[in-house]
Amino acid sequence: MGNHSEPRTVDEDTGSLDQDSYVIAENWGAQINFMIPLDRESLRRCKSIAKRVEEKMRLDYEIVRALKCAELMRGGFMIHPKSKHYVMCHDVVPISAIKPKPKKKFGLF
């Protein structure tokens, strides 16, 4: 910020403008702002929304991971057990592997 001015006066004899002086006024300063929320409800709401978005992103990741692993298995492929990525699909199993087999009645059938 600053101001440079050249005050002039009119010479009565010639009618010209004569420079009387030259003034320099420079001002230096700084500004610091602090914002303090008066309503903490908006902060709580923002954190709640962020948590839900994070949970949704995690769910999306897990569903896509399971779908891609199942797609690999249907195609007859799997990730090699010695690979560091094997753990990505080790917990994806078909329902038939978990579903209990029906018990035979009377041991005949």
C-alpha positions in Angstrom: 0.0 0.0 0.0 1.3 3.4 -0.7 0.6 6.9 -2.0 2.8 9.0 -4.2 1.5 12.6 -4.8 2.8 15.7 -6.4 0.9 18.7 -5.1 0.9 21.5 -7.6 -0.1 25.1 -7.5 -1.2 27.4 -10.3 1.3 30.2 -11.1 -0.8 33.4 -11.3 1.5 35.1 -13.8 1.8 32.3 -16.4 -1.2 30.2 -15.5 1.0 27.1 -15.5 1.0 24.4 -12.8 4.1 24.4 -10.7 5.2 21.4 -8.6 5.5 22.5 -4.9 6.5 19.2 -3.3 6.6 15.5 -3.7 5.0 13.4 -1.0 5.6 9.7 -0.5 3.4 7.9 2.0 4.0 4.2 2.3 2.1 2.0 4.7 3.2 -1.5 5.5 1.1 -4.0 7.4 -0.1 -7.6 7.8 -3.3 -9.3 8.5 -4.1 -12.5 10.4 -7.5 -14.1 10.5 -8.8 -16.7 12.9 -12.0 -18.5 12.4 -13.7 -20.1 15.3 -17.0 -22.0 14.6 -19.7 -21.0 17.0 -21.8 -23.9 16.0 -20.2 -27.3 16.5 -23.1 -29.1 14.9 -21.7 -28.4 11.4 -18.4 -30.0 12.4 -20.1 -33.1 13.8 -22.2 -33.4 10.6 -19.1 -33.1 8.4 -17.4 -35.8 10.4 -20.5 -38.0 10.2 -20.7 -37.6 6.4 -17.0 -38.3 6.0 -17.4 -41.5 8.0 -20.3 -42.7 5.9 -18.4 -41.9 2.7 -15.4 -43.8 4.0 -17.6 -46.8 4.9 -19.2 -46.7 1.5 -15.8 -46.6 -0.2 -14.7 -49.6 1.9 -17.8 -51.6 1.0 -17.4 -50.8 -2.7 -13.8 -52.0 -2.6 -14.8 -55.3 -0.8 -17.6 -56.0 -3.3 -15.5 -55.3 -6.3 -12.7 -57.5 -4.8 -15.1 -60.4 -4.3 -16.7 -60.0 -7.7 -13.3 -60.0 -9.5 -12.0 -63.0 -7.4 -15.2 -65.0 -8.2 -14.8 -64.1 -11.9 -11.2 -65.5 -11.8 -12.5 -68.7 -10.1 -15.3 -69.1 -12.6 -12.8 -68.8 -15.4 -10.7 -71.6 -13.8 -8.0 -69.3 -12.5 -6.6 -68.4 -9.1 -3.8 -66.4 -7.6 -0.8 -68.5 -6.9 -0.6 -69.3 -3.1 3.1 -68.1 -2.9 2.2 -64.7 -4.4 2.0 -61.8 -2.1 -1.5 -61.0 -3.6 -2.9 -64.4 -2.7 -4.5 -63.0 0.4 -6.7 -60.8 -1.8 -8.9 -63.8 -2.8 -8.3 -66.3 0.0 -11.6 -65.5 1.8 -13.8 -65.6 -1.3 -15.4 -69.0 -1.4 -18.5 -70.4 -3.1 -21.7 -70.7 -1.0 -21.7 -74.4 -1.7 -18.4 -74.8 0.2 -20.0 -73.3 3.4 -23.6 -74.5 3.1 -24.1 -77.6 5.3 -25.0 -80.7 3.3 -28.5 -82.1 4.1 -28.5 -85.1 6.5 -29.7 -88.4 5.2 -32.8 -89.8 7.0 -32.5 -93.2 8.3 -29.2 -93.7 6.6 -30.9 -95.1 3.5 -30.6 -92.3 1.1 
